[in-house]
Amino acid sequence: MAADDSGFGAFVAGTAGRLLHVATLLTSEPVQPPGANPHALRLLTAALGTTYARWDRLRGDDPYGDDPYVYARRELAVRFAREARRYRRGLGGPLSRLAPRERLAVVLRLHEGLYEEQAAALTGLSAERVRELCLRGVGALRSAPAPARRAEGSARTAADAGAAGTAGDTGATGADGTVGADGAAG
């Protein structure tokens, strides 16, 4: 049976955008303008090619078989880790300040929502090392100067949020790390 007949085209149509975003974060390439992320596109193409080669086994009758998205994400992460030396220097993306392993830990933990143990198994590192890389990466991102386009008064600065956090503030933080004036996520 051809892989396209069994839904591979629909799988790619449904997941390629998210997987490309993951690859772009990993390679630390800019998202805009379109086509500004050739390394991410190459990583994605290779991961999808491997997924296509295993498609019949992934979508077979085995109830314990791999989920195709998980398999493709694993291929993407493994290929990135294997070629990390190519991505040492940031290329202008949002995570360009981070080292490749830090980027991998931050993307797997915070963007993809994996537990430390899952990210550790995927990367071949210990859970403690993944935790350390993620904390170091988040610290580096928080110490970055605020983007110039942020509106005045829409969020606390990183210094204010850090001071409030050290003073015992238990307010919730939003997905972008901002804390609202009333302690609610902004």
N, C-alpha and C positions, 0 to 999 in steps of 0.2 A: 504494500500500500504506500503510495507517495505521501510524504509528510504534509504537503499542501492540502491533500484531500482530507487529512484527519485534523485540520484546524490550525496548522502552524501559521498560516497567513493571518488568521484571526488573532492568534497569540501575539504575533509581532505587532499587529495594528493596535492591540490593547496595551502592550507593555513597553514598546520601544521608546516611547517618550519618557517614561519614568526611568528606564534603564539608561537612556542617553543623559538624563539629568544626573544620575548617580555617576556615570563615567565622566561627565564634565566637572563635577565637584572633585572627583578623585584626581583628575589631571590638572585641575586648577586653571582651566582655560576659561576665557570669557564666553558668556552665552550669546551675547549680541555682538556684532551682526551675525545673521545666520551663516554658518560655515566657518565661524571663528574657532571651532573646536575640532580640528582634524584628528588629534590624538584620541579624543574621546570617541569619535566616530569609528576609528580603527579598532579601538578596544571593544566597542559594542558589536561591530561587524564580526570580529573574531569570536566573541562570546555567543552570539546568535548562530554563527556557523557551527560551533560545537554543539549547541542545543539542537540545531536542525539534524545533525548527524545522529543524535541519540533520541530524536523525537518519538519514534515508535516505541521505544522502551519507556520513555517518560510518560506517555499517554496510554500505555498498555493496560491490561486487565489487573496488574499487580496493585492491590490496594495500599501497599507499603512503598510504592514507587515514589520517586522524587517529584515534587511539584515543579513544573517547568520554570516558573518565575524564580524559585529558590535556586534551581540549578543554573539558570542564566546569570543570576546575581553572583553566585559562587564562582562561576567561570570568569566573570568580570573582575571580581576582587582578586582572584588568584593570578590572573594575567597582569593586573595592575601591580600587585606585590612583586611578581617575578621581574617586571620591567621598571620598578620604582626608580632606579638610577636615572632613567630618562626624565623623570618628573621632579628632580630635586629642587630646581628653581621654579618658583611660582610663575605662572604665565599670565597673570592679571585677573584670575578668577577670584571669587569670594573667599576661598581658602588658601590663597597663594602664600600667606604668611606661615603656613604650617609645613612641617616636614612630611614626606610621603606617608610614613607610618602613622603619624598623627592624623593626617587627612583620612586615611583608611579607617582608623578607629572612630573618629568623629562621624564620618559618613555612615558607617555600619551601625553605630550605637544611636546616634541622634536623628539622622535622616531616615534610615531604614528601620529603626526601632528594635534592633536585636539586643538581647540580653548580653551581658559581658561574656558569659560562658559560650553563647552561640558565636559571638564575634571572635572569641579566642579559638574555638574549634575551626572556624573558617580561615583564620589567618595563621594558625599554627603557633600562636603565642599563648602565654598563660593568661588567665583571667585578670590577675593582678597587673600584668604588663599592659593589657588592653585598658584597664581602668586608669593606669598612670598616663598612658598616651592620650586618652580622651580628656583627662583633667588638664594635662599640659596644653593640649590643643585648645580647649575651651578658654583656659587662662590667657593664652596668646590672642585669641579672638576678642576677648573682653578688653584687653589692654590696648586694642587698636583704637585709633581716633575715630570719633563718630563721623559718619558720612556727611558731607556738606549739604546734601539735599534734605536732611531730616528737618522737619518743621520745629520751630522754637516752641518749647513747652509741651511737646507731645510726649516726651518721655524723659526720665531722669538720665543724667549722664552716667557713664560707667563708674565714675568715682563716687557719685551720690548713691548708686545702687550698691556698690561695694561697701561704703560706709554704713548704709542702712543694714546690710546683711551682717556686718560685724557687730552691730549694736543689738542684734537679736531680733531684727525685723523678720517676721514670718510671712510677709505678704507674698502672694503668688506672682510668678513671673510668666510673661507671655512667651510664645514660641520664638520671638526675636530677642528675648532676654530683657524686655522693658517691664517696668513695674508702674502701674497706675498710681495716681495720687492717693487713692483710698486703699492701696494695697492689693487691688484686684489686677488681674492680668490685663495688660494693655494691648 
